[in-house]
Amino acid sequence: MFQMTLTGMKKHVGILEQAGLVTTEKVGRVRTCRLGLRRLEDEAAWIESYRQLWAARFDDLDAVLEDMKRKEKTNG
Protein backbone atom coordinates (compact mmCIF):
# COMPACT_ATOMS: atom_id res chain seq x y z
CA MET A 1 0.00 0.00 0.00
CA PHE A 2 2.63 2.59 1.06
CA GLN A 3 6.12 2.74 -0.43
CA MET A 4 7.64 3.09 3.03
CA THR A 5 8.95 0.77 5.72
CA LEU A 6 6.95 0.23 8.89
CA THR A 7 9.73 1.92 10.86
CA GLY A 8 9.58 4.96 8.56
CA MET A 9 5.81 5.09 8.85
CA LYS A 10 6.02 4.98 12.67
CA LYS A 11 8.49 7.87 12.65
CA HIS A 12 6.22 10.00 10.44
CA VAL A 13 3.15 9.25 12.56
CA GLY A 14 5.15 10.01 15.73
CA ILE A 15 6.12 13.44 14.41
CA LEU A 16 2.51 14.19 13.41
CA GLU A 17 1.40 13.10 16.87
CA GLN A 18 3.98 15.33 18.60
CA ALA A 19 2.73 18.26 16.52
CA GLY A 20 -0.84 17.57 17.64
CA LEU A 21 -2.03 16.85 14.11
CA VAL A 22 -2.98 13.22 14.79
CA THR A 23 -3.81 11.07 17.79
CA THR A 24 -3.12 7.37 17.90
CA GLU A 25 -4.66 4.54 19.84
CA LYS A 26 -3.12 1.11 20.08
CA VAL A 27 -5.35 -1.90 20.70
CA GLY A 28 -3.41 -5.13 20.56
CA ARG A 29 -1.26 -5.02 17.44
CA VAL A 30 -3.41 -2.44 15.67
CA ARG A 31 -2.67 1.28 15.92
CA THR A 32 -5.44 3.62 14.75
CA CYS A 33 -4.68 7.22 13.76
CA ARG A 34 -7.19 10.08 13.81
CA LEU A 35 -6.92 13.78 13.13
CA GLY A 36 -5.81 15.53 16.28
CA LEU A 37 -7.24 18.53 18.07
CA ARG A 38 -5.31 21.08 15.99
CA ARG A 39 -6.57 19.80 12.66
CA LEU A 40 -4.99 21.59 9.71
CA GLU A 41 -6.76 24.96 9.57
CA ASP A 42 -3.79 27.01 10.80
CA GLU A 43 -1.35 25.22 8.53
CA ALA A 44 -3.68 25.53 5.53
CA ALA A 45 -4.04 29.29 6.14
CA TRP A 46 -0.25 29.68 6.38
CA ILE A 47 0.25 27.73 3.14
CA GLU A 48 -2.45 29.79 1.39
CA SER A 49 -0.79 33.07 2.38
CA TYR A 50 2.47 31.92 0.79
CA ARG A 51 0.64 30.57 -2.27
CA GLN A 52 -0.89 34.02 -2.80
CA LEU A 53 2.48 35.71 -2.28
CA TRP A 54 4.25 33.50 -4.83
CA ALA A 55 1.37 33.71 -7.31
CA ALA A 56 1.65 37.51 -7.23
CA ARG A 57 5.43 37.35 -7.66
CA PHE A 58 5.12 35.00 -10.63
CA ASP A 59 2.49 37.28 -12.16
CA ASP A 60 4.94 40.19 -11.81
CA LEU A 61 7.70 38.10 -13.37
CA ASP A 62 5.41 37.20 -16.29
CA ALA A 63 4.73 40.91 -16.87
CA VAL A 64 8.47 41.71 -16.87
CA LEU A 65 9.18 38.89 -19.33
CA GLU A 66 6.37 39.98 -21.65
CA ASP A 67 7.69 43.55 -21.56
CA MET A 68 11.19 42.29 -22.41
CA LYS A 69 9.84 40.22 -25.32
CA ARG A 70 7.88 43.20 -26.63
CA LYS A 71 10.96 45.47 -26.45
CA GLU A 72 13.09 42.80 -28.14
CA LYS A 73 10.62 42.58 -31.05
CA THR A 74 10.54 46.33 -31.58
CA ASN A 75 14.35 46.65 -31.36
CA GLY A 76 15.21 43.48 -33.23
MOPAC internal coordinates of N, CA, C and O (Angstrom, degrees):
PM7 1SCF
backbone

  N    0.0000 0     0.00 0     0.00 0    0    0    0
  C    1.4366 1     0.00 0     0.00 0    1    0    0
  C    1.5337 1   110.57 1     0.00 0    2    1    0
  O    1.2310 1   119.61 1   121.74 1    3    2    1
  N    1.3423 1   118.35 1   -58.26 1    3    2    1
  C    1.4546 1   121.74 1   178.82 1    5    3    2
  C    1.5186 1   108.99 1  -104.28 1    6    5    3
  O    1.2310 1   120.17 1   -36.75 1    7    6    5
  N    1.3222 1   117.29 1   143.25 1    7    6    5
  C    1.4563 1   122.16 1   177.76 1    9    7    6
  C    1.5283 1   109.08 1   -88.38 1   10    9    7
  O    1.2310 1   120.70 1  -120.69 1   11   10    9
  N    1.3393 1   116.26 1    59.31 1   11   10    9
  C    1.4463 1   121.82 1  -174.70 1   13   11   10
  C    1.5280 1   107.40 1  -153.35 1   14   13   11
  O    1.2310 1   120.79 1   -32.34 1   15   14   13
  N    1.3157 1   116.09 1   147.66 1   15   14   13
  C    1.4560 1   119.34 1   177.05 1   17   15   14
  C    1.5218 1   109.83 1   -73.13 1   18   17   15
  O    1.2310 1   120.81 1   -18.55 1   19   18   17
  N    1.3212 1   116.05 1   161.45 1   19   18   17
  C    1.4621 1   120.50 1   177.31 1   21   19   18
  C    1.5232 1   110.29 1   -61.91 1   22   21   19
  O    1.2310 1   120.60 1   139.88 1   23   22   21
  N    1.3370 1   116.46 1   -40.12 1   23   22   21
  C    1.4624 1   120.25 1   178.27 1   25   23   22
  C    1.5271 1   110.81 1   -61.25 1   26   25   23
  O    1.2310 1   120.25 1   135.76 1   27   26   25
  N    1.3235 1   117.13 1   -44.24 1   27   26   25
  C    1.4636 1   121.18 1   178.04 1   29   27   26
  C    1.5128 1   111.75 1   -62.34 1   30   29   27
  O    1.2310 1   120.89 1   138.21 1   31   30   29
  N    1.3181 1   115.91 1   -41.79 1   31   30   29
  C    1.4648 1   120.86 1   179.13 1   33   31   30
  C    1.5272 1   109.98 1   -62.69 1   34   33   31
  O    1.2310 1   120.09 1   136.86 1   35   34   33
  N    1.3355 1   117.43 1   -43.14 1   35   34   33
  C    1.4676 1   120.77 1   179.71 1   37   35   34
  C    1.5262 1   110.83 1   -61.96 1   38   37   35
  O    1.2310 1   120.32 1   140.73 1   39   38   37
  N    1.3294 1   117.00 1   -39.27 1   39   38   37
  C    1.4638 1   120.38 1   178.90 1   41   39   38
  C    1.5294 1   110.76 1   -63.72 1   42   41   39
  O    1.2310 1   120.50 1   135.09 1   43   42   41
  N    1.3179 1   116.65 1   -44.91 1   43   42   41
  C    1.4708 1   120.67 1   179.90 1   45   43   42
  C    1.5238 1   110.74 1   -62.70 1   46   45   43
  O    1.2310 1   120.24 1   134.06 1   47   46   45
  N    1.3253 1   117.14 1   -45.94 1   47   46   45
  C    1.4613 1   120.85 1  -179.87 1   49   47   46
  C    1.5316 1   109.97 1   -64.13 1   50   49   47
  O    1.2310 1   120.37 1   141.54 1   51   50   49
  N    1.3402 1   116.89 1   -38.46 1   51   50   49
  C    1.4638 1   120.32 1   178.15 1   53   51   50
  C    1.5169 1   112.45 1   -61.02 1   54   53   51
  O    1.2310 1   120.60 1   138.37 1   55   54   53
  N    1.3233 1   116.47 1   -41.63 1   55   54   53
  C    1.4672 1   120.72 1   178.37 1   57   55   54
  C    1.5287 1   110.69 1   -65.78 1   58   57   55
  O    1.2310 1   120.37 1   136.56 1   59   58   57
  N    1.3313 1   116.89 1   -43.44 1   59   58   57
  C    1.4655 1   120.22 1   177.22 1   61   59   58
  C    1.5248 1   111.17 1   -62.07 1   62   61   59
  O    1.2310 1   120.76 1   143.32 1   63   62   61
  N    1.3254 1   116.15 1   -36.68 1   63   62   61
  C    1.4600 1   120.40 1   179.33 1   65   63   62
  C    1.5298 1   110.56 1   -68.88 1   66   65   63
  O    1.2310 1   119.85 1   138.11 1   67   66   65
  N    1.3289 1   117.90 1   -41.89 1   67   66   65
  C    1.4662 1   121.30 1   178.01 1   69   67   66
  C    1.5303 1   111.07 1   -61.96 1   70   69   67
  O    1.2310 1   120.57 1   145.83 1   71   70   69
  N    1.3206 1   116.51 1   -34.17 1   71   70   69
  C    1.4587 1   121.17 1  -179.75 1   73   71   70
  C    1.5292 1   112.03 1   -78.92 1   74   73   71
  O    1.2310 1   120.17 1   172.63 1   75   74   73
  N    1.3294 1   117.28 1    -7.37 1   75   74   73
  C    1.4514 1   120.51 1   179.79 1   77   75   74
  C    1.5167 1   113.68 1    82.10 1   78   77   75
  O    1.2310 1   120.38 1  -168.10 1   79   78   77
  N    1.3302 1   116.88 1    11.90 1   79   78   77
  C    1.4614 1   119.64 1  -178.22 1   81   79   78
  C    1.5227 1   112.37 1   -85.77 1   82   81   79
  O    1.2310 1   120.00 1   155.67 1   83   82   81
  N    1.3243 1   117.61 1   -24.33 1   83   82   81
  C    1.4629 1   121.15 1   175.99 1   85   83   82
  C    1.5226 1   109.06 1  -136.97 1   86   85   83
  O    1.2310 1   121.11 1   -22.47 1   87   86   85
  N    1.3160 1   115.49 1   157.53 1   87   86   85
  C    1.4619 1   121.91 1   169.11 1   89   87   86
  C    1.5108 1   106.68 1  -121.03 1   90   89   87
  O    1.2310 1   120.87 1   -31.29 1   91   90   89
  N    1.3063 1   115.95 1   148.71 1   91   90   89
  C    1.4629 1   119.30 1   179.44 1   93   91   90
  C    1.5171 1   109.20 1  -125.24 1   94   93   91
  O    1.2310 1   121.74 1   -28.55 1   95   94   93
  N    1.3210 1   114.28 1   151.45 1   95   94   93
  C    1.4546 1   121.51 1   176.74 1   97   95   94
  C    1.5159 1   107.01 1  -136.36 1   98   97   95
  O    1.2310 1   121.09 1   -51.05 1   99   98   97
  N    1.3114 1   115.52 1   128.95 1   99   98   97
  C    1.4586 1   119.75 1  -179.18 1  101   99   98
  C    1.5194 1   108.99 1  -108.62 1  102  101   99
  O    1.2310 1   120.83 1   -56.54 1  103  102  101
  N    1.3219 1   116.02 1   123.46 1  103  102  101
  C    1.4550 1   122.64 1   175.70 1  105  103  102
  C    1.5217 1   106.08 1  -125.39 1  106  105  103
  O    1.2310 1   121.06 1   -70.10 1  107  106  105
  N    1.3109 1   115.57 1   109.90 1  107  106  105
  C    1.4622 1   119.65 1  -175.59 1  109  107  106
  C    1.5144 1   109.58 1    65.41 1  110  109  107
  O    1.2310 1   120.49 1    55.26 1  111  110  109
  N    1.3183 1   116.67 1  -124.74 1  111  110  109
  C    1.4652 1   121.49 1   179.39 1  113  111  110
  C    1.5184 1   112.76 1   -96.01 1  114  113  111
  O    1.2310 1   120.17 1  -178.81 1  115  114  113
  N    1.3114 1   117.29 1     1.19 1  115  114  113
  C    1.4658 1   121.41 1  -175.57 1  117  115  114
  C    1.5310 1   109.55 1  -103.85 1  118  117  115
  O    1.2310 1   121.13 1   -51.75 1  119  118  117
  N    1.3157 1   115.44 1   128.25 1  119  118  117
  C    1.4681 1   121.36 1   176.06 1  121  119  118
  C    1.5283 1   107.35 1  -112.85 1  122  121  119
  O    1.2310 1   120.97 1   -56.67 1  123  122  121
  N    1.3410 1   115.76 1   123.33 1  123  122  121
  C    1.4569 1   122.07 1  -179.22 1  125  123  122
  C    1.5210 1   109.09 1  -105.15 1  126  125  123
  O    1.2310 1   120.47 1   -46.79 1  127  126  125
  N    1.3178 1   116.70 1   133.21 1  127  126  125
  C    1.4700 1   121.95 1   178.68 1  129  127  126
  C    1.5229 1   109.31 1  -109.67 1  130  129  127
  O    1.2310 1   121.33 1   -39.30 1  131  130  129
  N    1.3265 1   115.07 1   140.70 1  131  130  129
  C    1.4673 1   121.77 1   175.70 1  133  131  130
  C    1.5159 1   108.46 1  -135.17 1  134  133  131
  O    1.2310 1   120.73 1   -22.89 1  135  134  133
  N    1.3259 1   116.21 1   157.11 1  135  134  133
  C    1.4577 1   119.21 1   174.89 1  137  135  134
  C    1.5196 1   108.91 1   -59.70 1  138  137  135
  O    1.2310 1   121.07 1   -41.61 1  139  138  137
  N    1.3118 1   115.56 1   138.39 1  139  138  137
  C    1.4553 1   120.85 1  -177.75 1  141  139  138
  C    1.5101 1   112.47 1   -82.26 1  142  141  139
  O    1.2310 1   121.12 1     8.29 1  143  142  141
  N    1.3187 1   115.46 1  -171.71 1  143  142  141
  C    1.4601 1   121.18 1  -177.19 1  145  143  142
  C    1.5182 1   112.36 1   -67.07 1  146  145  143
  O    1.2310 1   120.18 1   146.05 1  147  146  145
  N    1.3443 1   117.26 1   -33.95 1  147  146  145
  C    1.4705 1   119.85 1  -175.74 1  149  147  146
  C    1.5123 1   112.35 1   -73.10 1  150  149  147
  O    1.2310 1   119.69 1   154.93 1  151  150  149
  N    1.2840 1   118.20 1   -25.07 1  151  150  149
  C    1.4654 1   122.51 1  -173.85 1  153  151  150
  C    1.5267 1   109.18 1    54.47 1  154  153  151
  O    1.2310 1   119.75 1    30.10 1  155  154  153
  N    1.2912 1   118.09 1  -149.90 1  155  154  153
  C    1.4629 1   120.17 1  -177.25 1  157  155  154
  C    1.5244 1   113.35 1  -127.20 1  158  157  155
  O    1.2310 1   119.80 1  -167.88 1  159  158  157
  N    1.3251 1   117.98 1    12.12 1  159  158  157
  C    1.4648 1   120.03 1  -175.47 1  161  159  158
  C    1.5316 1   112.47 1   -60.70 1  162  161  159
  O    1.2310 1   120.36 1   133.57 1  163  162  161
  N    1.3415 1   116.92 1   -46.43 1  163  162  161
  C    1.4685 1   119.54 1  -179.34 1  165  163  162
  C    1.5215 1   111.66 1   -63.49 1  166  165  163
  O    1.2310 1   121.20 1   136.69 1  167  166  165
  N    1.3286 1   115.30 1   -43.31 1  167  166  165
  C    1.4620 1   119.32 1  -179.22 1  169  167  166
  C    1.5276 1   111.11 1   -66.53 1  170  169  167
  O    1.2310 1   120.52 1   139.69 1  171  170  169
  N    1.3266 1   116.61 1   -40.31 1  171  170  169
  C    1.4634 1   120.54 1   178.96 1  173  171  170
  C    1.5292 1   110.85 1   -63.49 1  174  173  171
  O    1.2310 1   120.26 1   140.41 1  175  174  173
  N    1.3238 1   117.10 1   -39.59 1  175  174  173
  C    1.4740 1   120.45 1   178.66 1  177  175  174
  C    1.5285 1   110.44 1   -65.91 1  178  177  175
  O    1.2310 1   120.32 1   139.28 1  179  178  177
  N    1.3268 1   116.99 1   -40.72 1  179  178  177
  C    1.4704 1   121.16 1   178.51 1  181  179  178
  C    1.5338 1   110.37 1   -63.22 1  182  181  179
  O    1.2310 1   120.49 1   134.99 1  183  182  181
  N    1.3296 1   116.68 1   -45.01 1  183  182  181
  C    1.4620 1   121.34 1   178.77 1  185  183  182
  C    1.5265 1   110.15 1   -62.43 1  186  185  183
  O    1.2310 1   120.04 1   137.30 1  187  186  185
  N    1.3271 1   117.53 1   -42.70 1  187  186  185
  C    1.4614 1   121.41 1  -179.27 1  189  187  186
  C    1.5209 1   111.57 1   -63.12 1  190  189  187
  O    1.2310 1   120.10 1   142.09 1  191  190  189
  N    1.3401 1   117.42 1   -37.91 1  191  190  189
  C    1.4643 1   119.03 1   179.34 1  193  191  190
  C    1.5259 1   110.45 1   -63.90 1  194  193  191
  O    1.2310 1   119.98 1   140.57 1  195  194  193
  N    1.3157 1   117.64 1   -39.43 1  195  194  193
  C    1.4624 1   120.47 1   177.97 1  197  195  194
  C    1.5237 1   111.53 1   -72.88 1  198  197  195
  O    1.2310 1   120.16 1   146.46 1  199  198  197
  N    1.3412 1   117.29 1   -33.54 1  199  198  197
  C    1.4648 1   119.73 1   177.01 1  201  199  198
  C    1.5228 1   109.73 1   -61.64 1  202  201  199
  O    1.2310 1   120.87 1   135.88 1  203  202  201
  N    1.3398 1   115.94 1   -44.12 1  203  202  201
  C    1.4650 1   120.24 1   178.78 1  205  203  202
  C    1.5241 1   111.36 1   -63.98 1  206  205  203
  O    1.2310 1   120.41 1   138.09 1  207  206  205
  N    1.3276 1   116.83 1   -41.91 1  207  206  205
  C    1.4628 1   121.22 1   178.79 1  209  207  206
  C    1.5234 1   110.80 1   -59.28 1  210  209  207
  O    1.2310 1   120.66 1   130.18 1  211  210  209
  N    1.3439 1   116.35 1   -49.82 1  211  210  209
  C    1.4647 1   119.48 1  -177.67 1  213  211  210
  C    1.5244 1   111.96 1   -70.61 1  214  213  211
  O    1.2310 1   119.76 1   147.03 1  215  214  213
  N    1.3198 1   118.07 1   -32.97 1  215  214  213
  C    1.4643 1   120.04 1   176.56 1  217  215  214
  C    1.5238 1   109.58 1   -62.22 1  218  217  215
  O    1.2310 1   120.23 1   136.83 1  219  218  217
  N    1.3285 1   117.16 1   -43.17 1  219  218  217
  C    1.4726 1   120.71 1   178.57 1  221  219  218
  C    1.5280 1   110.78 1   -64.42 1  222  221  219
  O    1.2310 1   120.25 1   138.92 1  223  222  221
  N    1.3241 1   117.12 1   -41.08 1  223  222  221
  C    1.4717 1   119.95 1   179.33 1  225  223  222
  C    1.5241 1   111.26 1   -64.98 1  226  225  223
  O    1.2310 1   120.42 1   139.36 1  227  226  225
  N    1.3317 1   116.81 1   -40.64 1  227  226  225
  C    1.4648 1   118.91 1   178.33 1  229  227  226
  C    1.5254 1   111.25 1   -68.64 1  230  229  227
  O    1.2310 1   119.95 1   145.47 1  231  230  229
  N    1.3209 1   117.71 1   -34.53 1  231  230  229
  C    1.4636 1   120.35 1   174.85 1  233  231  230
  C    1.5278 1   110.22 1   -62.20 1  234  233  231
  O    1.2310 1   120.27 1   136.98 1  235  234  233
  N    1.3320 1   117.10 1   -43.02 1  235  234  233
  C    1.4688 1   121.32 1   177.03 1  237  235  234
  C    1.5235 1   111.02 1   -62.34 1  238  237  235
  O    1.2310 1   120.51 1   137.95 1  239  238  237
  N    1.3220 1   116.62 1   -42.05 1  239  238  237
  C    1.4644 1   120.59 1   178.59 1  241  239  238
  C    1.5230 1   110.65 1   -63.33 1  242  241  239
  O    1.2310 1   120.10 1   138.02 1  243  242  241
  N    1.3386 1   117.41 1   -41.98 1  243  242  241
  C    1.4656 1   120.88 1   176.62 1  245  243  242
  C    1.5221 1   111.14 1   -58.22 1  246  245  243
  O    1.2310 1   120.33 1   137.77 1  247  246  245
  N    1.3292 1   116.97 1   -42.23 1  247  246  245
  C    1.4710 1   120.75 1   179.75 1  249  247  246
  C    1.5224 1   110.96 1   -63.97 1  250  249  247
  O    1.2310 1   120.05 1   138.58 1  251  250  249
  N    1.3233 1   117.52 1   -41.42 1  251  250  249
  C    1.4709 1   121.44 1   178.52 1  253  251  250
  C    1.5244 1   109.88 1   -63.75 1  254  253  251
  O    1.2310 1   120.02 1   135.78 1  255  254  253
  N    1.3224 1   117.57 1   -44.22 1  255  254  253
  C    1.4643 1   120.76 1  -179.32 1  257  255  254
  C    1.5250 1   111.47 1   -65.10 1  258  257  255
  O    1.2310 1   120.39 1   139.38 1  259  258  257
  N    1.3301 1   116.86 1   -40.62 1  259  258  257
  C    1.4630 1   119.91 1   177.66 1  261  259  258
  C    1.5244 1   110.88 1   -63.64 1  262  261  259
  O    1.2310 1   120.37 1   139.21 1  263  262  261
  N    1.3239 1   116.90 1   -40.79 1  263  262  261
  C    1.4620 1   121.56 1   177.09 1  265  263  262
  C    1.5289 1   110.62 1   -61.89 1  266  265  263
  O    1.2310 1   120.59 1   137.59 1  267  266  265
  N    1.3242 1   116.48 1   -42.41 1  267  266  265
  C    1.4728 1   120.39 1   179.08 1  269  267  266
  C    1.5315 1   110.90 1   -64.44 1  270  269  267
  O    1.2310 1   120.40 1   138.68 1  271  270  269
  N    1.3335 1   116.84 1   -41.32 1  271  270  269
  C    1.4685 1   120.64 1   178.34 1  273  271  270
  C    1.5210 1   110.72 1   -63.32 1  274  273  271
  O    1.2310 1   120.63 1   136.95 1  275  274  273
  N    1.3371 1   116.40 1   -43.05 1  275  274  273
  C    1.4561 1   120.88 1   180.00 1  277  275  274
  C    1.5366 1   110.66 1   -62.59 1  278  277  275
  O    1.2310 1   120.21 1   136.16 1  279  278  277
  N    1.3222 1   117.21 1   -43.84 1  279  278  277
  C    1.4757 1   121.71 1   178.93 1  281  279  278
  C    1.5222 1   110.14 1   -65.40 1  282  281  279
  O    1.2310 1   119.87 1   141.68 1  283  282  281
  N    1.3130 1   117.85 1   -38.32 1  283  282  281
  C    1.4636 1   121.49 1   179.83 1  285  283  282
  C    1.5248 1   110.98 1   -64.58 1  286  285  283
  O    1.2310 1   120.22 1   141.64 1  287  286  285
  N    1.3503 1   117.18 1   -38.36 1  287  286  285
  C    1.4554 1   121.12 1   178.88 1  289  287  286
  C    1.5291 1   111.52 1   -66.42 1  290  289  287
  O    1.2310 1   120.98 1   137.89 1  291  290  289
  N    1.3287 1   115.73 1   -42.11 1  291  290  289
  C    1.4658 1   118.56 1  -178.03 1  293  291  290
  C    1.5320 1   112.02 1   -73.44 1  294  293  291
  O    1.2310 1   119.99 1   151.69 1  295  294  293
  N    1.3320 1   117.62 1   -28.31 1  295  294  293
  C    1.4626 1   120.64 1   179.76 1  297  295  294
  C    1.5246 1   112.52 1   -91.81 1  298  297  295
  O    1.2310 1   120.25 1   161.59 1  299  298  297
  N    1.3219 1   117.12 1   -18.41 1  299  298  297
  C    1.4535 1   119.77 1  -173.59 1  301  299  298
  C    1.4668 1   112.40 1  -100.40 1  302  301  299
  O    1.2310 1   120.10 1   180.00 1  303  302  301

